[in-house]
Amino acid sequence: MDSCRRVFSDLGVAAGDGNLGLWLDCGLKHQPDNAGRERTRFQRAKDELLDQVCRVGYPTGYDAHIRRVRADLEASRAVCVEGRTLGRTIVGLGAKNGAEFGITLDRTWGVPILPGSSLKGIAAAAAKQLAAEDSWRAAGDAYNWLFGTTDETGHVQFLDAWLIPGTARGGRLLQRDVMTPHHQAYYQHSGHGEPPPPSDMDGPNPIGFVSVSGAFLIAVVGEQPWADAAMVLLKQGLEVLGIGAKTNGGYGRIEVDFEPAQLTLDRQRREREQADAEAARRRAEEQEQRDRQAQEAERLAAAEATKALAAARARLEQFKRAYEIAAEPERPQLIVATWSSLGGLQREAAEWILQTLGVDRAAAEVKYGRKPWYLQLVRKALQ
């Protein structure tokens, strides 16, 4: 072990170097003895190890590995989604190791993962605490079918969630974190006698550890309806309950972008129906607008026609008065000069002229059939 530590000490750590699991297992340069002595040297060695592992980036070839994993999941028709941490996440903090802090890593690649067992536990907790239907609660039929019982395995498999390349903060796999308990004597009381009460005079004890931020590739495998249900429960659990340690402190919240296939189809159908209804509403509004415009045009045309008729009738009355007072030789000229201004009342004017002259149509043809004013104006109006 000492030789391994010397090798690690000589290598140092640069971005992307080494396997995090090996660094955490073998990179600590000094440990206290069984009596707990030399804690100061141990804390310095632990701080140095924290600095080293928090500089490690994605291992070479890991991005190609994730592409293969994603392709395999899609080929197997697994329900595969991405979940992004809303802050920081720590799974495996209580694992035993020499550095006194733990984190769950993949053994081969040395990258942080969310174990499938932890994801299954979160989904089960969501079913018990958040589901509205009794069948999804513990010992319910749906719960037992999905998660299994002591006699039968569940029908959905929860896979380990991989950290997606390029999503971790700063391109580093781990971030350094710290917790600072103030009342060590109270927390570490052995249980014999009364514990010393917490006091504001107690000294803080900063304890360093590591956490993860970024996006994870989360997948479940099973029959479509049950896999969708499992992912819905997992989404609720990760967003509401959180995963890993220190969830009461805000750690472990992961936002999952997922909507079941059936809900997606229903949403698309609703969107199409809403779009069709909106298009129909717009068409109805446009038709109503056209109808209003047509009615307004008709009203304006009728008003103009009424106005024109009133003007023509006024001119007809003026013509009648002028005709009655005009001398016989002047009347043909008056008819010619006024005729075009009478508009739609020319027939009425022609009938009035014959009535004033005291002749009917037949007599007018005989008496005035050669007169230009009769042929071109009056007769034409009477036809």
DOVEX-51284 format. One record per residue: residue number from 1; x, y, z of N, C-alpha, C in turn. Coordinates in pm, whole numbers, m for minus. Layout:
resi|n.xx|n.yy|n.zz|ca.xx|ca.yy|ca.zz|c.xx|c.yy|c.zz
NUM|X|Y|Z|X|Y|Z|X|Y|Z
...
! end
This chain:
resi|n.xx|n.yy|n.zz|ca.xx|ca.yy|ca.zz|c.xx|c.yy|c.zz
1|83|m120|0|0|0|0|87|125|0
2|195|123|78|282|239|82|342|266|m55
3|378|157|m126|435|176|m259|332|238|m353
4|206|194|m340|100|255|m423|86|402|m393
5|91|437|m264|77|577|m228|192|659|m286
6|315|601|m284|428|674|m340|409|695|m490
7|354|595|m559|328|610|m703|226|721|m726
8|119|720|m649|17|824|m665|75|961|m633
9|157|968|m531|219|1095|m494|308|1147|m604
10|381|1055|m670|470|1097|m778|392|1138|m902
11|278|1073|m927|202|1103|m1049|138|1241|m1043
12|82|1278|m927|1|1399|m922|m126|1376|m1002
13|m213|1475|m1007|m338|1464|m1079|m356|1583|m1169
14|m382|1558|m1297|m421|1662|m1392|m559|1628|m1443
15|m620|1724|m1512|m756|1703|m1561|m761|1581|m1651
16|m853|1490|m1620|m873|1373|m1704|m782|1258|m1672
17|m691|1273|m1571|m597|1165|m1540|m659|1065|m1444
18|m633|938|m1468|m660|836|m1370|m805|801|m1351
19|m826|713|m1257|m957|662|m1220|m990|715|m1081
20|m1104|783|m1068|m1139|842|m940|m1145|738|m829
21|m1197|619|m863|m1205|516|m761|m1069|480|m704
22|m970|471|m792|m834|440|m745|m779|554|m661
23|m804|678|m703|m752|792|m625|m814|795|m486
24|m944|771|m477|m1008|775|m346|m965|658|m259
25|m939|542|m320|m899|424|m243|m752|427|m203
26|m667|481|m292|m522|466|m271|m447|597|m262
27|m515|709|m285|m443|836|m293|m421|906|m161
28|m478|858|m51|m460|925|78|m319|897|130
29|m241|1000|156|m100|983|191|m77|945|337
30|m173|980|423|m149|955|565|m281|926|632
31|m280|832|727|m396|798|805|m359|798|953
32|m457|830|1041|m425|825|1185|m410|681|1231
33|m341|665|1341|m326|529|1394|m455|488|1463
34|m455|369|1518|m576|315|1580|m623|397|1698
35|m533|466|1762|m571|549|1877|m622|686|1833
36|m624|711|1704|m674|839|1656|m573|951|1663
37|m443|914|1682|m342|1017|1689|m307|1067|1549
38|m234|1174|1545|m188|1237|1421|m306|1279|1332
39|m412|1330|1396|m528|1376|1319|m493|1496|1234
40|m401|1577|1277|m366|1697|1200|m306|1658|1066
41|m208|1564|1070|m149|1519|944|m254|1454|855
42|m343|1378|918|m450|1313|840|m540|1416|772
43|m578|1522|844|m664|1624|785|m594|1692|668
44|m466|1719|683|m391|1780|571|m389|1687|451
45|m366|1557|476|m365|1460|366|m503|1449|302
46|m607|1454|384|m743|1448|331|m774|1571|246
47|m734|1689|292|m757|1811|215|m681|1806|82
48|m561|1752|85|m484|1741|m38|m551|1644|m135
49|m603|1533|m83|m672|1436|m169|m799|1498|m229
50|m872|1574|m149|m991|1641|m200|m954|1735|m315
51|m848|1811|m298|m806|1901|m405|m770|1823|m531
52|m704|1709|m512|m661|1630|m627|m779|1571|m703
53|m871|1504|m631|m980|1436|m701|m1077|1535|m764
54|m1087|1656|m709|m1178|1756|m766|m1120|1824|m889
55|m998|1785|m928|m941|1833|m1054|m954|1731|m1166
56|m1005|1613|m1135|m1012|1506|m1234|m1133|1529|m1326
57|m1109|1520|m1458|m1217|1534|m1556|m1262|1400|m1610
58|m1336|1406|m1718|m1389|1283|m1778|m1275|1197|m1833
59|m1278|1067|m1809|m1172|980|m1863|m1179|970|m2014
60|m1067|943|m2074|m1059|928|m2220|m1146|812|m2266
61|m1226|835|m2368|m1313|731|m2422|m1449|721|m2357
62|m1470|800|m2251|m1598|789|m2179|m1714|839|m2264
63|m1694|943|m2344|m1802|994|m2428|m1847|889|m2529
64|m1750|814|m2586|m1787|707|m2679|m1863|596|m2607
65|m1823|569|m2484|m1894|467|m2404|m2040|508|m2382
66|m2064|632|m2349|m2201|678|m2324|m2282|674|m2452
67|m2221|704|m2565|m2293|693|m2692|m2337|549|m2717
68|m2250|455|m2687|m2286|314|m2704|m2397|274|m2607
69|m2386|320|m2484|m2490|289|m2385|m2625|344|m2431
70|m2626|467|m2477|m2751|528|m2522|m2808|452|m2642
71|m2722|415|m2736|m2768|339|m2852|m2825|204|m2811
72|m2761|137|m2717|m2811|7|m2670|m2946|23|m2600
73|m2960|127|m2521|m3087|150|m2452|m3200|177|m2551
74|m3171|259|m2652|m3273|288|m2753|m3308|163|m2833
75|m3208|80|m2860|m3234|m43|m2935|m3318|m142|m2854
76|m3302|m140|m2724|m3378|m232|m2638|m3514|m174|m2599
77|m3549|m58|m2654|m3678|8|m2628|m3696|41|m2481
78|m3584|72|m2414|m3592|115|m2276|m3646|258|m2271
79|m3708|293|m2160|m3749|432|m2138|m3627|505|m2086
80|m3572|591|m2168|m3444|656|m2141|m3463|807|m2141
81|m3424|874|m2033|m3442|1018|m2021|m3314|1078|m1961
82|m3311|1209|m1960|m3202|1282|m1897|m3255|1354|m1774
83|m3179|1348|m1666|m3216|1417|m1543|m3102|1508|m1501
84|m3132|1635|m1478|m3029|1733|m1443|m3043|1771|m1296
85|m2929|1770|m1226|m2929|1808|m1085|m2965|1956|m1072
86|m3050|1986|m974|m3088|2125|m949|m2990|2195|m856
87|m2904|2120|m796|m2798|2175|m711|m2682|2077|m713
88|m2660|2013|m600|m2559|1909|m593|m2621|1782|m538
89|m2558|1671|m573|m2609|1539|m534|m2493|1457|m480
90|m2521|1381|m374|m2420|1293|m319|m2486|1160|m284
91|m2445|1054|m354|m2494|919|m327|m2376|836|m280
92|m2390|773|m165|m2281|691|m110|m2192|767|m14
93|m2241|874|46|m2158|954|136|m2110|872|255
94|m2193|779|301|m2156|701|420|m2072|579|393
95|m2028|561|268|m1945|444|237|m1815|448|316
96|m1769|333|361|m1648|327|443|m1524|335|354
97|m1436|427|388|m1303|433|324|m1210|512|414
98|m1086|515|375|m988|581|460|m1005|731|467
99|m1066|791|365|m1079|936|363|m1199|985|443
100|m1279|896|497|m1394|929|580|m1505|1001|503
101|m1505|992|374|m1619|1037|294|m1629|942|175
102|m1748|921|127|m1766|828|17|m1852|886|m92
103|m1849|824|m205|m1936|858|m318|m1941|735|m407
104|m2055|710|m468|m2072|592|m551|m2016|618|m690
105|m1920|536|m729|m1854|549|m859|m1866|418|m936
106|m1867|427|m1069|m1856|306|m1150|m1715|250|m1136
107|m1706|120|m1115|m1575|61|m1087|m1482|69|m1208
108|m1537|54|m1329|m1451|51|m1448|m1405|191|m1487
109|m1497|284|m1499|m1464|418|m1548|m1430|515|m1436
110|m1472|486|m1316|m1444|576|m1206|m1522|706|m1211
111|m1641|704|m1270|m1724|825|m1278|m1843|809|m1184
112|m1898|919|m1134|m2014|909|m1044|m2135|852|m1117
113|m2209|768|m1050|m2332|710|m1104|m2441|719|m997
114|m2564|704|m1042|m2677|686|m950|m2714|539|m958
115|m2691|461|m854|m2717|316|m862|m2864|288|m891
116|m2886|182|m969|m3022|143|m999|m3102|108|m875
117|m3034|52|m775|m3104|19|m650|m3154|144|m579
118|m3074|250|m583|m3117|377|m522|m3234|438|m600
119|m3228|430|m732|m3336|483|m813|m3465|406|m788
120|m3454|275|m777|m3572|194|m747|m3630|231|m612
121|m3542|254|m514|m3589|293|m381|m3662|427|m383
122|m3612|522|m461|m3677|652|m471|m3814|638|m538
123|m3821|557|m645|m3949|536|m712|m4049|470|m616
124|m4002|372|m538|m4091|305|m442|m4137|404|m334
125|m4046|489|m287|m4084|589|m188|m4187|687|m244
126|m4171|724|m371|m4268|813|m435|m4403|745|m445
127|m4405|614|m478|m4532|542|m485|m4602|541|m350
128|m4525|520|m242|m4584|513|m109|m4632|650|m60
129|m4555|754|m89|m4582|884|m28|m4659|980|m118
130|m4644|967|m250|m4698|1067|m341|m4813|1017|m427
131|m4822|884|m448|m4925|833|m537|m5063|852|m474
132|m5161|885|m559|m5296|911|m510|m5379|783|m500
133|m5349|682|m583|m5429|560|m585|m5373|458|m486
134|m5462|388|m420|m5420|289|m320|m5341|174|m380
135|m5369|141|m507|m5298|28|m569|m5149|55|m586
136|m5110|186|m583|m4969|220|m597|m4899|229|m462
137|m4971|223|m355|m4908|227|m225|m4853|89|m188
138|m4776|85|m82|m4711|m41|m42|m4814|m152|m26
139|m4781|m267|m81|m4865|m388|m78|m4984|m378|m170
140|m4996|m270|m249|m5102|m262|m349|m5066|m346|m470
141|m5166|m380|m550|m5142|m468|m664|m5044|m406|m762
142|m5064|m280|m798|m4974|m215|m893|m4833|m203|m835
143|m4824|m169|m707|m4694|m158|m641|m4620|m292|m645
144|m4687|m397|m607|m4622|m529|m604|m4581|m575|m743
145|m4665|m546|m843|m4632|m588|m979|m4510|m514|m1031
146|m4502|m385|m999|m4391|m305|m1050|m4261|m332|m975
147|m4268|m332|m841|m4145|m340|m761|m4115|m480|m711
148|m4213|m569|m717|m4190|m704|m672|m4221|m724|m526
149|m4218|m851|m484|m4241|m889|m344|m4130|m985|m301
150|m4143|m1037|m181|m4044|m1135|m135|m4053|m1266|m213
151|m4167|m1287|m282|m4186|m1412|m356|m4169|m1395|m507
152|m4173|m1273|m555|m4169|m1251|m700|m4096|m1121|m731
153|m4013|m1125|m834|m3939|m1005|m873|m4032|m906|m943
154|m3993|m782|m941|m4069|m679|m1009|m4057|m689|m1160
155|m4146|m625|m1232|m4152|m636|m1377|m4083|m519|m1447
156|m4016|m433|m1372|m3940|m322|m1432|m3801|m322|m1370
157|m3701|m306|m1454|m3562|m304|m1409|m3511|m160|m1409
158|m3456|m115|m1299|m3398|19|m1287|m3247|8|m1308
159|m3197|74|m1411|m3055|66|m1445|m2976|178|m1376
160|m2846|154|m1362|m2760|261|m1310|m2766|381|m1404
161|m2767|500|m1346|m2771|624|m1425|m2630|678|m1442
162|m2592|701|m1568|m2456|746|m1601|m2451|898|m1609
163|m2340|954|m1561|m2317|1097|m1577|m2287|1127|m1724
164|m2360|1221|m1782|m2346|1251|m1924|m2225|1341|m1946
165|m2137|1307|m2040|m2016|1388|m2064|m2051|1532|m2099
166|m1969|1623|m2045|m1985|1765|m2078|m2088|1838|m1996
167|m2154|1770|m1900|m2260|1836|m1822|m2217|1871|m1681
168|m2109|1812|m1631|m2065|1842|m1495|m2012|1985|m1488
169|m2031|2046|m1374|m1989|2184|m1355|m1838|2198|m1370
170|m1797|2289|m1458|m1654|2313|m1478|m1581|2201|m1547
171|m1654|2101|m1601|m1589|1989|m1666|m1522|1893|m1571
172|m1545|1906|m1440|m1485|1818|m1340|m1591|1723|m1285
173|m1551|1600|m1259|m1647|1499|m1217|m1702|1527|m1078
174|m1619|1583|m990|m1660|1606|m851|m1640|1752|m813
175|m1719|1799|m721|m1701|1931|m662|m1676|1916|m512
176|m1589|1998|m465|m1558|1992|m321|m1670|2057|m242
177|m1706|1993|m132|m1815|2042|m48|m1770|2030|97
178|m1850|2087|187|m1812|2085|328|m1938|2087|413
179|m1934|2014|522|m2036|2024|626|m1965|2064|755
180|m2034|2138|840|m1969|2193|958|m2054|2168|1082
181|m2048|2049|1139|m2120|2025|1265|m2055|2105|1379
182|m2138|2165|1464|m2089|2249|1572|m2088|2179|1708
183|m2165|2072|1721|m2182|2012|1853|m2132|1866|1849
184|m2002|1849|1839|m1945|1715|1822|m1972|1627|1943
185|m1955|1680|2060|m1972|1599|2179|m2117|1550|2191
186|m2211|1633|2151|m2352|1595|2159|m2384|1486|2058
187|m2332|1502|1934|m2363|1406|1829|m2291|1273|1851
188|m2171|1276|1909|m2090|1155|1924|m2109|1090|2061
189|m2208|1130|2134|m2230|1073|2266|m2255|922|2255
190|m2192|845|2338|m2196|699|2328|m2328|641|2374
191|m2408|715|2446|m2535|662|2494|m2536|631|2642
192|m2419|640|2711|m2411|616|2855|m2421|749|2927
193|m2526|764|3004|m2545|888|3077|m2605|996|2989
194|m2618|1113|3045|m2676|1225|2973|m2573|1285|2876
195|m2614|1313|2751|m2520|1376|2659|m2497|1522|2697
196|m2381|1575|2667|m2359|1717|2695|m2451|1801|2607
197|m2517|1899|2664|m2612|1977|2583|m2540|2060|2478
198|m2603|2079|2361|m2542|2168|2261|m2527|2308|2315
199|m2421|2372|2277|m2392|2505|2328|m2337|2592|2216
200|m2367|2721|2223|m2311|2815|2126|m2160|2830|2142
201|m2108|2779|2249|m1963|2786|2271|m1890|2669|2207
202|m1965|2571|2155|m1901|2457|2089|m1827|2504|1964
203|m1713|2444|1936|m1635|2481|1819|m1678|2406|1695
204|m1682|2473|1581|m1719|2404|1456|m1611|2308|1412
205|m1653|2205|1341|m1560|2106|1289|m1585|2086|1140
206|m1520|2161|1053|m1544|2146|908|m1502|2008|860
207|m1593|1943|787|m1565|1810|733|m1583|1817|582
208|m1476|1793|511|m1482|1800|366|m1535|1672|304
209|m1609|1685|194|m1655|1570|117|m1673|1615|m27
210|m1719|1527|m114|m1735|1561|m255|m1880|1537|m296
211|m1925|1611|m395|m2061|1596|m448|m2055|1609|m600
212|m2170|1589|m663|m2178|1584|m809|m2284|1682|m856
213|m2258|1745|m970|m2361|1823|m1039|m2349|1795|m1188
214|m2461|1796|m1257|m2461|1766|m1400|m2587|1691|m1438
215|m2583|1628|m1553|m2699|1554|m1604|m2666|1405|m1608
216|m2766|1323|m1576|m2750|1178|m1574|m2841|1115|m1678
217|m2793|1007|m1738|m2873|927|m1831|m2946|820|m1750
218|m3077|837|m1735|m3158|751|m1650|m3244|661|m1738
219|m3250|533|m1705|m3325|439|m1789|m3390|331|m1703
220|m3509|289|m1747|m3577|174|m1689|m3618|83|m1804
221|m3621|m46|m1778|m3652|m145|m1880|m3773|m227|m1834
222|m3869|m243|m1922|m3987|m322|m1891|m4094|m300|m1996
223|m4211|m364|m1976|m4322|m344|m2068|m4362|m196|m2067
224|m4402|m147|m2184|m4421|m4|m2205|m4507|65|m2098
225|m4629|17|m2069|m4708|90|m1970|m4643|94|m1832
226|m4583|m21|m1791|m4523|m27|m1659|m4393|51|m1653
227|m4315|48|m1761|m4191|127|m1764|m4224|276|m1757
228|m4328|319|m1828|m4370|459|m1821|m4413|495|m1679
229|m4491|406|m1616|m4535|432|m1479|m4416|441|m1384
230|m4317|353|m1402|m4198|357|m1318|m4123|488|m1335
231|m4114|536|m1459|m4042|661|m1482|m4119|780|m1426
232|m4252|774|m1431|m4332|882|m1370|m4306|887|m1220
233|m4307|771|m1153|m4280|766|m1009|m4138|814|m980
234|m4043|771|m1064|m3905|811|m1043|m3889|961|m1062
235|m3954|1017|m1159|m3950|1163|m1182|m4003|1236|m1058
236|m4117|1192|m1005|m4172|1256|m886|m4078|1242|m767
237|m4022|1122|m751|m3934|1101|m637|m3808|1186|m644
238|m3745|1193|m762|m3622|1270|m776|m3646|1419|m760
239|m3761|1466|m807|m3788|1610|m801|m3841|1654|m664
240|m3916|1565|m597|m3979|1604|m470|m3901|1553|m350
241|m3863|1426|m351|m3798|1366|m236|m3646|1380|m240
242|m3589|1369|m359|m3444|1375|m372|m3381|1237|m352
243|m3256|1226|m392|m3184|1100|m383|m3051|1121|m311
244|m3008|1020|m238|m2878|1026|m173|m2885|1092|m36
245|m2769|1145|6|m2755|1203|139|m2794|1350|140
246|m2827|1400|260|m2850|1542|287|m2965|1599|204
247|m3066|1517|176|m3181|1567|99|m3257|1674|177
248|m3257|1667|312|m3322|1771|391|m3251|1905|378
249|m3125|1902|337|m3050|2024|314|m3055|2072|171
250|m3140|2010|87|m3154|2055|m51|m3072|1978|m152
251|m2994|1881|m106|m2916|1799|m199|m3007|1696|m266
252|m2959|1643|m379|m3022|1527|m440|m3146|1554|m524
253|m3183|1680|m548|m3299|1709|m632|m3256|1703|m779
254|m3327|1625|m858|m3293|1607|m998|m3419|1630|m1081
255|m3409|1718|m1177|m3522|1749|m1265|m3518|1656|m1386
256|m3627|1584|m1407|m3634|1483|m1512|m3728|1529|m1621
257|m3679|1528|m1744|m3761|1568|m1859|m3826|1443|m1917
258|m3950|1415|m1874|m4016|1293|m1920|m4167|1314|m1923
259|m4227|1262|m2027|m4373|1255|m2038|m4407|1121|m2102
260|m4493|1041|m2039|m4524|908|m2094|m4573|917|m2238
261|m4550|807|m2313|m4586|806|m2455|m4735|834|m2474
262|m4820|771|m2392|m4964|792|m2407|m5001|935|m2376
263|m4939|992|m2271|m4967|1132|m2240|m4917|1223|m2350
264|m4805|1185|m2412|m4754|1264|m2524|m4854|1262|m2639
265|m4907|1141|m2669|m5007|1132|m2776|m5132|1212|m2741
266|m5175|1200|m2614|m5293|1277|m2571|m5266|1426|m2581
267|m5147|1467|m2540|m5113|1610|m2548|m5111|1657|m2693
268|m5052|1575|m2782|m5049|1612|m2922|m5190|1620|m2980
269|m5276|1523|m2939|m5415|1528|m2986|m5485|1654|m2936
270|m5464|1686|m2808|m5526|1808|m2754|m5473|1932|m2825
271|m5344|1932|m2855|m5287|2047|m2925|m5346|2061|m3065
272|m5364|1943|m3133|m5425|1949|m3266|m5569|1998|m3256
273|m5644|1945|m3157|m5782|1990|m3140|m5788|2139|m3109
274|m5698|2184|m3023|m5695|2326|m2991|m5659|2409|m3113
275|m5563|2358|m3194|m5525|2431|m3315|m5642|2435|m3413
276|m5712|2321|m3429|m5828|2320|m3518|m5937|2415|m3468
277|m5961|2412|m3336|m6063|2502|m3281|m6023|2648|m3298
278|m5894|2674|m3281|m5847|2812|m3299|m5860|2856|m3444
279|m5827|2763|m3537|m5842|2797|m3679|m5988|2820|m3715
280|m6077|2733|m3659|m6221|2752|m3684|m6269|2884|m3626
281|m6220|2917|m3508|m6259|3044|m3447|m6212|3163|m3533
282|m6088|3154|m3582|m6038|3262|m3668|m6119|3273|m3796
283|m6153|3155|m3856|m6233|3158|m3978|m6370|3220|m3951
284|m6430|3183|m3836|m6561|3239|m3802|m6551|3390|m3783
285|m6444|3434|m3716|m6426|3578|m3695|m6405|3651|m3827
286|m6325|3587|m3916|m6302|3650|m4047|m6431|3657|m4128
287|m6512|3547|m4124|m6639|3547|m4196|m6734|3651|m4137
288|m6735|3659|m4003|m6819|3760|m3939|m6776|3900|m3979
289|m6644|3920|m3987|m6593|4050|m4030|m6633|4081|m4173
290|m6625|3979|m4261|m6666|3999|m4400|m6815|4029|m4409
291|m6895|3957|m4328|m7039|3981|m4328|m7070|4123|m4281
292|m6999|4166|m4176|m7022|4303|m4128|m6983|4405|m4235
293|m6871|4379|m4302|m6828|4471|m4407|m6929|4474|m4521
294|m6981|4353|m4556|m7081|4347|m4664|m7208|4421|m4624
295|m7252|4399|m4499|m7371|4469|m4452|m7350|4620|m4449
296|m7231|4659|m4407|m7202|4803|m4405|m7199|4860|m4545
297|m7141|4780|m4639|m7140|4826|m4778|m7282|4837|m4833
298|m7365|4738|m4801|m7506|4744|m4845|m7577|4865|m4785
299|m7552|4888|m4656|m7617|5001|m4591|m7574|5133|m4656
300|m7442|5143|m4681|m7393|5266|m4744|m7449|5282|m4885
301|m7456|5166|m4959|m7511|5172|m5095|m7658|5212|m5092
302|m7734|5155|m4996|m7876|5190|m4985|m7893|5337|m4947
303|m7805|5382|m4857|m7813|5523|m4818|m7782|5615|m4937
304|m7678|5572|m5013|m7644|5651|m5131|m7757|5649|m5233
305|m7818|5528|m5249|m7929|5518|m5344|m8047|5604|m5299
306|m8078|5599|m5170|m8187|5681|m5117|m8157|5830|m5136
307|m8032|5863|m5109|m7992|6003|m5127|m8001|6045|m5273
308|m7955|5955|m5363|m7960|5987|m5506|m8104|5997|m5554
309|m8190|5904|m5502|m8331|5908|m5541|m8398|6036|m5493
310|m8366|6074|m5370|m8422|6199|m5317|m8378|6320|m5400
311|m8252|6318|m5440|m8202|6428|m5522|m8269|6429|m5659
312|m8284|6305|m5717|m8349|6296|m5848|m8495|6341|m5840
313|m8563|6303|m5730|m8703|6344|m5715|m8715|6496|m5699
314|m8618|6553|m5627|m8620|6699|m5616|m8600|6764|m5753
315|m8512|6706|m5834|m8491|6761|m5968|m8615|6740|m6055
316|m8684|6622|m6033|m8807|6598|m6109|m8913|6703|m6075
317|m8926|6735|m5947|m9023|6836|m5907|m8986|6972|m5967
318|m8856|7001|m5967|m8814|7126|m6029|m8846|7126|m6179
319|m8824|7007|m6244|m8855|6997|m6388|m9005|7017|m6414
320|m9088|6956|m6330|m9233|6970|m6348|m9275|7116|m6339
321|m9221|7186|m6237|m9257|7327|m6223|m9208|7409|m6343
322|m9083|7379|m6383|m9029|7454|m6497|m9107|7424|m6625
323|m9148|7298|m6640|m9223|7257|m6760|m9360|7326|m6765
324|m9425|7335|m6647|m9559|7392|m6644|m9560|7541|m6678
325|m9451|7608|m6639|m9450|7753|m6665|m9381|7787|m6796
326|m9319|7689|m6859|m9249|7717|m6985|m9349|7728|m7099
327|m9315|7807|m7196|m9398|7819|m7316|m9388|7691|m7397
328|m9487|7667|m7484|m9492|7544|m7563|m9366|7522|m7644
329|m9315|7625|m7714|m9193|7599|m7793|m9068|7568|m7708
330|m9070|7614|m7582|m8950|7597|m7497|m8945|7459|m7430
331|m9059|7389|m7427|m9065|7264|m7352|m8973|7155|m7407
332|m8967|7135|m7541|m8873|7032|m7590|m8729|7058|m7547
333|m8685|7183|m7551|m8548|7215|m7508|m8529|7186|m7358
334|m8637|7218|m7280|m8628|7192|m7135|m8614|7041|m7109
335|m8691|6960|m7184|m8682|6814|m7166|m8541|6765|m7197
336|m8486|6809|m7310|m8351|6764|m7349|m8248|6808|m7247
337|m8259|6932|m7197|m8159|6984|m7104|m8166|6917|m6967
338|m8286|6874|m6927|m8304|6824|m6790|m8302|6671|m6783
339|m8325|6601|m6895|m8354|6457|m6893|m8246|6373|m6823
340|m8121|6396|m6853|m8013|6313|m6797|m8001|6328|m6645
341|m8047|6440|m6590|m8035|6463|m6444|m8144|6393|m6366
342|m8245|6334|m6434|m8356|6271|m6362|m8325|6128|m6321
343|m8220|6067|m6375|m8175|5935|m6334|m8283|5831|m6342
344|m8311|5763|m6231|m8407|5654|m6227|m8552|5698|m6235
345|m8577|5827|m6239|m8714|5877|m6246|m8754|5921|m6387
346|m8676|5882|m6488|m8706|5924|m6626|m8838|5865|m6675
347|m8867|5738|m6639|m8994|5677|m6680|m9111|5753|m6616
348|m9099|5783|m6486|m9205|5860|m6418|m9223|5996|m6484
349|m9109|6057|m6523|m9117|6188|m6589|m9186|6177|m6726
350|m9155|6065|m6801|m9216|6047|m6933|m9367|6030|m6920
351|m9409|5948|m6820|m9553|5927|m6800|m9621|6059|m6761
352|m9553|6137|m6680|m9610|6266|m6638|m9624|6360|m6757
353|m9524|6359|m6847|m9530|6446|m6965|m9650|6410|m7051
354|m9671|6277|m7077|m9786|6235|m7157|m9916|6273|m7088
355|m9921|6257|m6957|m10041|6296|m6882|m10066|6445|m6893
356|m9958|6524|m6884|m9972|6669|m6893|m10017|6710|m7033
357|m9964|6638|m7136|m10002|6668|m7274|m10142|6615|m7305
358|m10195|6527|m7220|m10329|6474|m7239|m10339|6369|m7347
359|m10233|6292|m7366|m10232|6187|m7468|m10187|6058|m7403
360|m10227|5946|m7470|m10175|5816|m7427|m10060|5777|m7518
361|m10010|5655|m7501|m9893|5611|m7579|m9924|5611|m7728
362|m10038|5557|m7764|m10072|5547|m7908|m10086|5686|m7970
363|m10155|5774|m7900|m10172|5909|m7953|m10041|5983|m7960
364|m9954|5958|m7861|m9823|6024|m7862|m9739|5977|m7980
365|m9750|5848|m8017|m9675|5797|m8131|m9720|5867|m8259
366|m9847|5889|m8269|m9899|5954|m8391|m9861|6101|m8392
367|m9879|6169|m8276|m9861|6315|m8273|m9715|6357|m8265
368|m9633|6281|m8186|m9493|6324|m8163|m9391|6223|m8215
369|m9437|6127|m8295|m9348|6019|m8338|m9228|6065|m8418
370|m9232|6186|m8473|m9118|6235|m8549|m9033|6335|m8469
371|m9073|6368|m8349|m8999|6466|m8269|m8877|6398|m8204
372|m8760|6458|m8217|m8640|6397|m8157|m8651|6380|m8006
373|m8709|6478|m7938|m8718|6468|m7791|m8804|6351|m7748
374|m8905|6318|m7832|m8992|6206|m7799|m8925|6074|m7835
375|m8869|6067|m7954|m8807|5942|m8000|m8688|5901|m7913
376|m8602|5995|m7885|m8476|5962|m7821|m8484|5958|m7668
377|m8587|6030|m7611|m8592|6039|m7465|m8719|5976|m7409
378|m8834|6030|m7443|m8958|5985|m7379|m8993|5844|m7416
379|m8992|5811|m7548|m9028|5675|m7588|m8931|5573|m7527
380|m8804|5605|m7528|m8704|5513|m7473|m8726|5489|m7324
381|m8768|5595|m7253|m8796|5578|m7109|m8917|5494|m7085
382|m9016|5495|m7179|m9140|5421|m7162|m9128|5275|m7202
383|m9024|5240|m7270|m9007|5100|m7318|m8973|5006|m7201
! end
